[in-house]
């Protein structure tokens, strides 16, 4: 439980989401949220960095 509290404090809203999923035993949803968060990070990086055109060619 100490690990879950530390995760929640360090990661903010994302940490709260993972703590919620852990308490509700919804482990099967964690990979889905990890992929969605990953795509969100890629889209943000693609818009704000000069590497945007190269990231778009990956998809």
Backbone atoms as SQL, in Angstrom:
CREATE TABLE atoms (id INTEGER PRIMARY KEY, chain TEXT, resi INTEGER, resn TEXT, atom TEXT, x REAL, y REAL, z REAL);
INSERT INTO atoms VALUES
  (1, 'A', 1, 'UNK', 'N', 0.808, -1.194, 0.000),
  (2, 'A', 1, 'UNK', 'CA', 0.000, 0.000, 0.000),
  (3, 'A', 1, 'UNK', 'C', 0.857, 1.267, 0.000),
  (4, 'A', 2, 'UNK', 'N', 2.022, 1.204, 0.613),
  (5, 'A', 2, 'UNK', 'CA', 2.895, 2.370, 0.642),
  (6, 'A', 2, 'UNK', 'C', 3.330, 2.749, -0.776),
  (7, 'A', 3, 'UNK', 'N', 3.597, 1.738, -1.599),
  (8, 'A', 3, 'UNK', 'CA', 3.989, 1.981, -2.984),
  (9, 'A', 3, 'UNK', 'C', 2.881, 2.700, -3.750),
  (10, 'A', 4, 'UNK', 'N', 1.640, 2.289, -3.532),
  (11, 'A', 4, 'UNK', 'CA', 0.508, 2.894, -4.240),
  (12, 'A', 4, 'UNK', 'C', 0.344, 4.357, -3.837),
  (13, 'A', 5, 'UNK', 'N', 0.547, 4.691, -2.551),
  (14, 'A', 5, 'UNK', 'CA', 0.437, 6.077, -2.111),
  (15, 'A', 5, 'UNK', 'C', 1.544, 6.936, -2.706),
  (16, 'A', 6, 'UNK', 'N', 2.752, 6.391, -2.773),
  (17, 'A', 6, 'UNK', 'CA', 3.860, 7.131, -3.360),
  (18, 'A', 6, 'UNK', 'C', 3.627, 7.359, -4.854),
  (19, 'A', 7, 'UNK', 'N', 3.091, 6.354, -5.537),
  (20, 'A', 7, 'UNK', 'CA', 2.772, 6.492, -6.957),
  (21, 'A', 7, 'UNK', 'C', 1.738, 7.585, -7.171),
  (22, 'A', 8, 'UNK', 'N', 0.723, 7.601, -6.324),
  (23, 'A', 8, 'UNK', 'CA', -0.330, 8.606, -6.431),
  (24, 'A', 8, 'UNK', 'C', 0.231, 10.006, -6.217),
  (25, 'A', 9, 'UNK', 'N', 1.111, 10.174, -5.243),
  (26, 'A', 9, 'UNK', 'CA', 1.676, 11.488, -4.957),
  (27, 'A', 9, 'UNK', 'C', 2.592, 11.978, -6.066),
  (28, 'A', 10, 'UNK', 'N', 3.347, 11.094, -6.670),
  (29, 'A', 10, 'UNK', 'CA', 4.313, 11.496, -7.691),
  (30, 'A', 10, 'UNK', 'C', 3.680, 11.753, -9.052),
  (31, 'A', 11, 'UNK', 'N', 2.662, 11.009, -9.394),
  (32, 'A', 11, 'UNK', 'CA', 2.115, 11.094, -10.741),
  (33, 'A', 11, 'UNK', 'C', 0.825, 11.894, -10.856),
  (34, 'A', 12, 'UNK', 'N', 0.294, 12.393, -9.771),
  (35, 'A', 12, 'UNK', 'CA', -0.903, 13.219, -9.824),
  (36, 'A', 12, 'UNK', 'C', -2.128, 12.461, -10.299),
  (37, 'A', 13, 'UNK', 'N', -2.790, 12.979, -11.323),
  (38, 'A', 13, 'UNK', 'CA', -4.040, 12.395, -11.805),
  (39, 'A', 13, 'UNK', 'C', -3.812, 10.996, -12.366),
  (40, 'A', 14, 'UNK', 'N', -2.716, 10.804, -13.092),
  (41, 'A', 14, 'UNK', 'CA', -2.424, 9.478, -13.655),
  (42, 'A', 14, 'UNK', 'C', -2.194, 8.480, -12.522),
  (43, 'A', 15, 'UNK', 'N', -1.498, 8.916, -11.478),
  (44, 'A', 15, 'UNK', 'CA', -1.278, 8.051, -10.315),
  (45, 'A', 15, 'UNK', 'C', -2.586, 7.689, -9.632),
  (46, 'A', 16, 'UNK', 'N', -3.488, 8.663, -9.512),
  (47, 'A', 16, 'UNK', 'CA', -4.790, 8.385, -8.912),
  (48, 'A', 16, 'UNK', 'C', -5.569, 7.373, -9.741),
  (49, 'A', 17, 'UNK', 'N', -5.459, 7.474, -11.056),
  (50, 'A', 17, 'UNK', 'CA', -6.138, 6.520, -11.930),
  (51, 'A', 17, 'UNK', 'C', -5.629, 5.106, -11.689),
  (52, 'A', 18, 'UNK', 'N', -4.299, 4.943, -11.611),
  (53, 'A', 18, 'UNK', 'CA', -3.741, 3.614, -11.397),
  (54, 'A', 18, 'UNK', 'C', -4.060, 3.078, -10.001),
  (55, 'A', 19, 'UNK', 'N', -4.090, 3.943, -9.003),
  (56, 'A', 19, 'UNK', 'CA', -4.477, 3.508, -7.655),
  (57, 'A', 19, 'UNK', 'C', -5.933, 3.060, -7.652),
  (58, 'A', 20, 'UNK', 'N', -6.802, 3.802, -8.331),
  (59, 'A', 20, 'UNK', 'CA', -8.210, 3.431, -8.436),
  (60, 'A', 20, 'UNK', 'C', -8.364, 2.059, -9.096),
  (61, 'A', 21, 'UNK', 'N', -7.644, 1.865, -10.206),
  (62, 'A', 21, 'UNK', 'CA', -7.743, 0.579, -10.903),
  (63, 'A', 21, 'UNK', 'C', -7.209, -0.553, -10.036),
  (64, 'A', 22, 'UNK', 'N', -6.169, -0.283, -9.258),
  (65, 'A', 22, 'UNK', 'CA', -5.621, -1.311, -8.376),
  (66, 'A', 22, 'UNK', 'C', -6.570, -1.684, -7.257),
  (67, 'A', 23, 'UNK', 'N', -7.229, -0.687, -6.671),
  (68, 'A', 23, 'UNK', 'CA', -8.158, -0.970, -5.572),
  (69, 'A', 23, 'UNK', 'C', -9.397, -1.705, -6.053),
  (70, 'A', 24, 'UNK', 'N', -9.848, -1.393, -7.259),
  (71, 'A', 24, 'UNK', 'CA', -11.048, -2.027, -7.814),
  (72, 'A', 24, 'UNK', 'C', -10.746, -3.350, -8.524),
  (73, 'A', 25, 'UNK', 'N', -9.489, -3.760, -8.518),
  (74, 'A', 25, 'UNK', 'CA', -9.044, -5.008, -9.170),
  (75, 'A', 25, 'UNK', 'C', -9.349, -5.008, -10.665),
  (76, 'A', 26, 'UNK', 'N', -9.134, -3.862, -11.302),
  (77, 'A', 26, 'UNK', 'CA', -9.346, -3.734, -12.740),
  (78, 'A', 26, 'UNK', 'C', -8.005, -3.751, -13.466),
  (79, 'A', 27, 'UNK', 'N', -7.204, -4.767, -13.175),
  (80, 'A', 27, 'UNK', 'CA', -5.860, -4.854, -13.744),
  (81, 'A', 27, 'UNK', 'C', -5.887, -4.955, -15.261),
  (82, 'A', 28, 'UNK', 'N', -6.943, -5.494, -15.833),
  (83, 'A', 28, 'UNK', 'CA', -7.008, -5.675, -17.280),
  (84, 'A', 28, 'UNK', 'C', -7.136, -4.347, -18.028),
  (85, 'A', 29, 'UNK', 'N', -7.508, -3.259, -17.333),
  (86, 'A', 29, 'UNK', 'CA', -7.645, -1.956, -17.988),
  (87, 'A', 29, 'UNK', 'C', -6.337, -1.172, -18.019),
  (88, 'A', 30, 'UNK', 'N', -5.353, -1.573, -17.226),
  (89, 'A', 30, 'UNK', 'CA', -4.102, -0.823, -17.149),
  (90, 'A', 30, 'UNK', 'C', -3.384, -0.754, -18.500),
  (91, 'A', 31, 'UNK', 'N', -3.238, -1.851, -19.256),
  (92, 'A', 31, 'UNK', 'CA', -2.567, -1.732, -20.567),
  (93, 'A', 31, 'UNK', 'C', -3.272, -0.766, -21.515),
  (94, 'A', 32, 'UNK', 'N', -4.592, -0.726, -21.459),
  (95, 'A', 32, 'UNK', 'CA', -5.339, 0.189, -22.322),
  (96, 'A', 32, 'UNK', 'C', -5.009, 1.641, -21.977),
  (97, 'A', 33, 'UNK', 'N', -4.962, 1.969, -20.701),
  (98, 'A', 33, 'UNK', 'CA', -4.649, 3.346, -20.304),
  (99, 'A', 33, 'UNK', 'C', -3.196, 3.690, -20.588),
  (100, 'A', 34, 'UNK', 'N', -2.298, 2.743, -20.445),
  (101, 'A', 34, 'UNK', 'CA', -0.883, 3.005, -20.743),
  (102, 'A', 34, 'UNK', 'C', -0.719, 3.347, -22.219),
  (103, 'A', 35, 'UNK', 'N', -1.395, 2.611, -23.090),
  (104, 'A', 35, 'UNK', 'CA', -1.310, 2.881, -24.528),
  (105, 'A', 35, 'UNK', 'C', -1.934, 4.241, -24.858),
  (106, 'A', 36, 'UNK', 'N', -3.076, 4.564, -24.251),
  (107, 'A', 36, 'UNK', 'CA', -3.705, 5.860, -24.503),
  (108, 'A', 36, 'UNK', 'C', -2.824, 7.013, -24.028),
  (109, 'A', 37, 'UNK', 'N', -2.215, 6.863, -22.865),
  (110, 'A', 37, 'UNK', 'CA', -1.322, 7.906, -22.357),
  (111, 'A', 37, 'UNK', 'C', -0.095, 8.022, -23.260),
  (112, 'A', 38, 'UNK', 'N', 0.419, 6.891, -23.737),
  (113, 'A', 38, 'UNK', 'CA', 1.560, 6.914, -24.648),
  (114, 'A', 38, 'UNK', 'C', 1.254, 7.641, -25.939),
  (115, 'A', 39, 'UNK', 'N', 0.074, 7.384, -26.517),
  (116, 'A', 39, 'UNK', 'CA', -0.321, 8.088, -27.735),
  (117, 'A', 39, 'UNK', 'C', -0.477, 9.582, -27.479),
  (118, 'A', 40, 'UNK', 'N', -1.013, 9.930, -26.322),
  (119, 'A', 40, 'UNK', 'CA', -1.148, 11.342, -25.978),
  (120, 'A', 40, 'UNK', 'C', 0.197, 12.034, -25.886),
  (121, 'A', 41, 'UNK', 'N', 1.172, 11.377, -25.272),
  (122, 'A', 41, 'UNK', 'CA', 2.512, 11.944, -25.165),
  (123, 'A', 41, 'UNK', 'C', 3.142, 12.095, -26.546),
  (124, 'A', 42, 'UNK', 'N', 2.966, 11.101, -27.398),
  (125, 'A', 42, 'UNK', 'CA', 3.524, 11.178, -28.752),
  (126, 'A', 42, 'UNK', 'C', 2.894, 12.332, -29.527),
  (127, 'A', 43, 'UNK', 'N', 1.587, 12.509, -29.383),
  (128, 'A', 43, 'UNK', 'CA', 0.924, 13.608, -30.100),
  (129, 'A', 43, 'UNK', 'C', 1.395, 14.966, -29.586),
  (130, 'A', 44, 'UNK', 'N', 1.587, 15.098, -28.289),
  (131, 'A', 44, 'UNK', 'CA', 2.076, 16.367, -27.738),
  (132, 'A', 44, 'UNK', 'C', 3.490, 16.642, -28.224),
  (133, 'A', 45, 'UNK', 'N', 4.333, 15.620, -28.209),
  (134, 'A', 45, 'UNK', 'CA', 5.702, 15.806, -28.684),
  (135, 'A', 45, 'UNK', 'C', 5.746, 16.118, -30.176),
  (136, 'A', 46, 'UNK', 'N', 4.832, 15.524, -30.923),
  (137, 'A', 46, 'UNK', 'CA', 4.817, 15.756, -32.365),
  (138, 'A', 46, 'UNK', 'C', 4.429, 17.192, -32.701),
  (139, 'A', 47, 'UNK', 'N', 3.661, 17.823, -31.851),
  (140, 'A', 47, 'UNK', 'CA', 3.232, 19.191, -32.121),
  (141, 'A', 47, 'UNK', 'C', 4.238, 20.222, -31.647),
  (142, 'A', 48, 'UNK', 'N', 5.004, 19.894, -30.616),
  (143, 'A', 48, 'UNK', 'CA', 5.848, 20.913, -29.997),
  (144, 'A', 48, 'UNK', 'C', 7.328, 20.799, -30.337),
  (145, 'A', 49, 'UNK', 'N', 7.734, 19.767, -31.034),
  (146, 'A', 49, 'UNK', 'CA', 9.148, 19.607, -31.350),
  (147, 'A', 49, 'UNK', 'C', 9.354, 19.633, -32.859),
  (148, 'A', 50, 'UNK', 'N', 10.575, 19.923, -33.285),
  (149, 'A', 50, 'UNK', 'CA', 10.855, 19.890, -34.725),
  (150, 'A', 50, 'UNK', 'C', 10.845, 18.468, -35.291),
  (151, 'A', 51, 'UNK', 'N', 10.735, 17.475, -34.432),
  (152, 'A', 51, 'UNK', 'CA', 10.697, 16.091, -34.901),
  (153, 'A', 51, 'UNK', 'C', 9.295, 15.662, -35.326),
  (154, 'A', 52, 'UNK', 'N', 8.342, 16.582, -35.280),
  (155, 'A', 52, 'UNK', 'CA', 6.965, 16.270, -35.626),
  (156, 'A', 52, 'UNK', 'C', 6.775, 15.559, -36.945),
  (157, 'A', 53, 'UNK', 'N', 7.351, 16.037, -38.039),
  (158, 'A', 53, 'UNK', 'CA', 7.161, 15.349, -39.322),
  (159, 'A', 53, 'UNK', 'C', 7.686, 13.911, -39.318),
  (160, 'A', 54, 'UNK', 'N', 8.731, 13.651, -38.559),
  (161, 'A', 54, 'UNK', 'CA', 9.271, 12.299, -38.515),
  (162, 'A', 54, 'UNK', 'C', 8.393, 11.375, -37.685),
  (163, 'A', 55, 'UNK', 'N', 7.768, 11.906, -36.637),
  (164, 'A', 55, 'UNK', 'CA', 6.868, 11.099, -35.823),
  (165, 'A', 55, 'UNK', 'C', 5.625, 10.744, -36.617),
  (166, 'A', 56, 'UNK', 'N', 5.101, 11.695, -37.410),
  (167, 'A', 56, 'UNK', 'CA', 3.902, 11.430, -38.192),
  (168, 'A', 56, 'UNK', 'C', 4.141, 10.347, -39.248),
  (169, 'A', 57, 'UNK', 'N', 5.357, 10.195, -39.739),
  (170, 'A', 57, 'UNK', 'CA', 5.614, 9.156, -40.730),
  (171, 'A', 57, 'UNK', 'C', 5.598, 7.771, -40.107),
  (172, 'A', 58, 'UNK', 'N', 5.747, 7.675, -38.797),
  (173, 'A', 58, 'UNK', 'CA', 5.693, 6.375, -38.124),
  (174, 'A', 58, 'UNK', 'C', 4.286, 5.799, -38.119),
  (175, 'A', 59, 'UNK', 'N', 3.298, 6.681, -38.148),
  (176, 'A', 59, 'UNK', 'CA', 1.911, 6.217, -38.113),
  (177, 'A', 59, 'UNK', 'C', 1.391, 6.149, -39.499);
